[in-house]
């Protein structure tokens, strides 16, 4: 097989490093194989780089492209609506239409505000929770990603599982330099999927805690599903103590169902964050919630603002994306194709005597090399063989299959049966060479 060339991307990266810090505009983009790659266009399930390489894409731009690259209805809607204006610093009709659509589809979406990304929407939810409860802190879980801002840039990296210390009082490591010390005082952190530990913590600290925030599925670390009764247990505890339950549905929203994980699992949080798949790659997010919580924004007791919020292109993209999802209803197919790919990867690993763990619901899932039969929380993921995974991901990339470096795969409505068969075939080839 002809070796994949990355010469043009390497030349562009050298040029970019003269003006962009590290040559990129987001830290994660540094870590492609063999370095940051420059892309020129994408169509359907494929993406093409500056060297002319065509990749079967399972990264989907870190998740947003649930309809695949360059969906014609989305692009047409954005172009047509943008011709009427880009940004009004005022309201427009499709903004109402999108809000009405979300209100209909998402169980918790009685009221909402639109933002630009998940990070700022999360902070808005914290502000609302603190204002309503009068309490200063939020409870979160190890390994859950809620954006890159100061008070959530903790507990998403650690030297080892042992370094985290006791489950009852975990050690917490900063993700980055430059965090103010007081940011650590804003939260209590616990291992995920341990309801008894949440109960005992709230019994001691409920008067400090304004909110519990969780990914309904732990997508960012291992794609770990909630244990039976865990999400309902959080719901019950929040009701008991008057605490806001916040679902971070940045990844699960519009991927598990049109109503997100909350509709899929039948657990309604007080507030939720939606982004990524909602806008097919355009910069939009939403904080949605029950009127008793979001009403504080409505009454201007809590300020939420943003010049760029609800621009014409972003609203048009989100509305068009949801229209396609409603019309085509690809969810049975996303689950079926995802599970077919999972089964194919497991079979290939078994045939090559590799200790591969595959976890996740199907529309997204994670692979890891480990002897564990199941990962329940972030601590388990720290035992994964990252070097072995890195070799697998790099070899897949050289064979034109693009997968997120931490082992997370996304399925889109644009992926075909043939795409899945091809991914399984190449995966088996790579595993046979490991």
N, C-alpha and C positions, 0 to 999 in steps of 0.2 A: 504494500500500500504506500502510495506517495506521501512523503512527510508533509505535514501541514506547515505552511509558511506564515510567519507573523511579521515579516520584514517591514511592511508599510506601517503597521500599528506601532512597531518599535520606533520608527522614524518620527511618527506623529507624537508619541509619548515623549521623546527627547525634546521636541519642539514645545510641547505643552508644559513641560517642567520648567521652562524659562518664564512662564507667566502664571501658571496655575500651581498652587501648593501641592506638591506630589504629582502634578500632572492630571489631577482629577478634581471633581466637584462634590464628591461624597467618598468618605473613607473606604467604604466597602468595595469600591470600584478598583482599588489598587490590587485586589487579591484575586483577579482572574488568572488564568494560566495562558502563557508563562509570565504575563504582566498585564497591566490594564490594556484592554482591547478597544479599538475604535471601530464603531459600526456605521454603516452608511444607509441601510434601510431594512425594514422588516415587513413580512407579509404572511398572514395566517400563522402557522406554527413554525415558520422559519425566520431566521435573522442572518444578515450578511455583513461581513466586516470589510475593512478597507483593503485587505489583501484578496478579496473575492471569495473568501471561504463562506460556504452555506452551512448553517448549523440548524439542527432540529432543536428547538428552544423549549426547555422545561424550567427556565428561570422566570420567564414572562415579566421581565423588568422588576424582579423581586416581588411579583404577585399581582400587580394591577391589571395585567392584560388578560382578563378572563375570557374575552372574545377573540384573543389572539392579536397579532400585530395588524395595524392599519385596517380595522374593520370599516367597510365602506359607509355604513349607515352612521357610524360615529363621526367619521371624518367629514361626511357631507353635512351633517347637522351642525358641526362646529363651524365649518366654512360659511354655511348659509346664515347662521345666527350672528357670526362675527361681522358679517357685512353690514349689520344694523348698528354695530358699535362694539367696542371692546369692553369698556368699563364706564358705568354711568355715575358712580358715587350716589346711587339711588336704586330704587327697586325696579324690577322688570317682571314680565308676565311668566316667563318660564321658570323663574325662581319659585313662584307660587306653585306652579305645576309640579316641580320636582319635590317640593315640601309636601304637597298633597299626596304624591305617590309614596314617599317614605312613610308618611303618617298611616297610609293604608296597609303597607307591607310589613312594617317593623313593629312588633308588639309594644315596645317601650316608647315609640316615637309620637307622643302626644304633642310636644312642642320641640322645636329644634333651632339651631343656628348653623350656618355654613362657615367653614374656615378653609385654610389652605392645605394643612397637613395634619396627620395624626398627633404629632407632638404638641401642637398648640391646642388642639381640641381636648387632649388629656388634661392639660393645665387648666383649661376652662372648667372642666368637670370638678377638679380639685377645688377650685375657687368657689364654685357653687356649693359643694359639700361643706366646706369650712364655714361659709356664710350662713347656711341653714342650720347647722348643728352647733356652731360656736366652738367647735373642737379643732385642734391644730394639726392633727396627724392623719395619715392614711396608712392602711395596712396593705402590703403587697407581697409578692412571692418571688423566691429565688429563680433566676433565669428567665423571668417574664420581661419582655421588652415593651416599654411604653414611651419610646422616643429617646432623644439624645440630650434633653435639657437637664439642668443640674440635679434636681431632686429625684430624678429617676435613673441617673447614670451611675447606679450602684447595683451590686448584686447580680450583674449579668456577665461577670468574669471572675475567675478565681484560679489560683495555682493548681488546686487539686480538690477532690471531694473532702479529704481529711482536713484541709485548711479552713473549711467552713465552720468547723467546731460543732457545738451541740445543736440539735434541732430546735431546742427550746429558746436558745439565745445565740443565733448564728453570728459568725464573723462576716462582716460586709466589706467588700473591696471596691474601691472606686474604679470606674471604667476608663477614666481619663485623668490627666493632670489638670489642674486649674479649677477644681470644684471647691466652693466655699465650705468651710467646716460646718456651718449651720444647715447646709442642705441635708446632711446626714441626720439631723434631728427632726426632719419632717415626716419620717416614716418608721414603721415597724415592719420587719421582713421575716418571713417564715418559709419553710419548704412547702411546696404545693402538694395537693391531694391528701392532706392530713387534717381532716375535719376536727378531730379531737384536740389537736394542737391549736387550731383557730379558736375553738371553744374556750380552752383554758387561758389563752392569751386575752380574749375579750373579757373574760371574767375578772381579769386584773386591770385591764387598760381601756375598757370601753369608754370611759369618760374622756379619753384623749383622742379617740379615733372618729374621724368624720366620715371615712369611706373605706371600703375594701375594693381594690381594683384587681382584676384578673383577666388574662386571656381565657376565654371559655374552653379553648383547646390550646395547649402550650406549644404554639406553632414555631416560635423562634428558637426553642431549644428541644429538639428531639421529636417534635410534633406529637406530644403526649396527650392522650385523651383523658378527660376527667374521670376519676373513679365513680362508680355508681353511687348516687346520692350526694356527691360532693357539692355540685353547684346548687342543688336544692338546699343543702345544709347551709351554705353561705347565705342564700336568700332568707332562710328562716332566722339565722343569727342577726342579719341586718334588720329584719323586722323587729326582732326582740329588743335590740339596743338602739333603734332609731338611727341606724347608720346607712349611708348610701351604698348600694351595690352598683359598681361600675363594671360593665363588660367592655373590654378593649377588643372591638371587632374589626380592627384595621385589616387583619388578614381573613378572619372567618366571615366577615360581612359580605354578602352576595356570592360567597363561595360555597358555604354549606347549604344555603337556601336563599330565597329572595328576602326572607326575614332574618337572615343571619343565623348564628348558633342559638340565639334565644328562641327563635321559632322552631329550630330543629330539635332542641332539647326541651322546649316547653317551660323555660325558666325566664321570667321577665325581670330584668334589672331595673334600677331607678334611672340610670343614665347609661348611654352607650356611645362609643366612638366608632364611626364608620369612615373609611377612606379607601385607598388602593383600588380594589375592583370596582368601586362605585363609579370611578371616573375614567376607566380605560387608559390610565396614564396621564391624565390631565390633573393639575394640582388642586384637588378639592377634598375636603373632609367635612364631617358633620358631627356635632354633638347633639344627640337626641335624648329625650327623656320624658318622664312623667311631669305633668303640669305642676305638681307640688314642689318639684325641684327646679325645673327650667323656668318656672314662673318668677324666680328671683332675677333672672335676666330680663324677662318681660317687664318687670316692675322697676328695672334699672337699679335694683339693690346690688346686683352684681354686674359689673361692666364687662361687656364683650365687644370688641371692635376689630377693625382691620380694613384698610383701604382697598386691598385687593380681593376681599371676600366676595363670593358670588358673581364673578365676572361672567360675561356672556359666554366665552368659550368653555369655561369649566362647567357651568350649569348645563349647557347644551350637550357636552360630552356625557355627563352623568345621566341626564334624562334619556339620551339615545341608548346608552348602555343598558339601562333598566328596561327600556322598551324592547330591546332585542332579547334580553333574558326572559321577559314575560312572554314574548311571542314564541320563542324557540324552546323555552323551558328545558335547558340542556342538563339539568341536574342528575337525572337517572344515568345519562350518558357519561357525565363527569365522574360519577362514582364507579360506574362499570369499567371505564377505561383505566381509571386510577387503580382499581383493584386488580385488573388484568396485568397492569405493569408491575404492581407489587408482587403478585404471584410469580411472574416471570423472573423478577430479580431474585426472589427467594429460591426458586428452582435452580437458577444458574449458580447461585452461591453454594447450594447443597451439592451440585454436581462437581464443583471445584473445591469442595471441602473448606469453604470459607465461612467464618462466623459472622454472618450478616444479620443484623436486626432491622426489620422494616416495620415502621409504625406510622399510623395516621389514618384518617378516614377514607382517603381515595382522591378527592379533588386536590388535596395536598398530602404529602407524606414525607417521611424522613428515613434515610438509611444510615446505618452506623456499623462499624466493625467492632463487635463486642461479644463476650460469652454470655451476657445477660439475655434472658428470654423475654424480658419486658423492662422498660424504663418507666418509672412512676413519677420521678421528679428530676430537678436540675442536677442534684448530686449524682444521680445515676449517669447522666450524660457526661460527666467529667471523667468517667472511666472509659469512654469510647477511645478507640485507637485513631487519633486524628491524622497521624502520619500515613497510615494505611488508606484512610479515606482520601487524603490529599492525592495520593498516587492514583487512586481509582478515578477521581474527578478529572485530574490532568489527562489521563489516558483517554477518558471519554471525550474530553474537549478536542484532543488531537484527532479523534475519529469523528468529529463534527456533531457531538451530542453535548449540548450546553446545560449544565446543572449547577445550582448554587453550591458554593464551596463547602458549606457546612452540612451538605447532604439533603437539603430540602428540595423536593420536586413539586412543581405545580402543573396541573392539567388545565387546558383551556378548551373552550367550545370549538376551537379551530383544529385541535388534534384529531387525527383520523386513526382508524384501526391499523392502517399501514404504518403510521408514525409510531404507534405503540409496539408493533411487531419489530420495527427497525431498532427501537431503543432496547428492546429485550435482546435482540440478536447481537448488537454491539456490546451490550453489557456482558453477555456471556463470553464474547471474544476477549474483552478486557480482563474478566475474572480468570479466564484460562491462562492468561499471561502473568498473573500476579503470583 
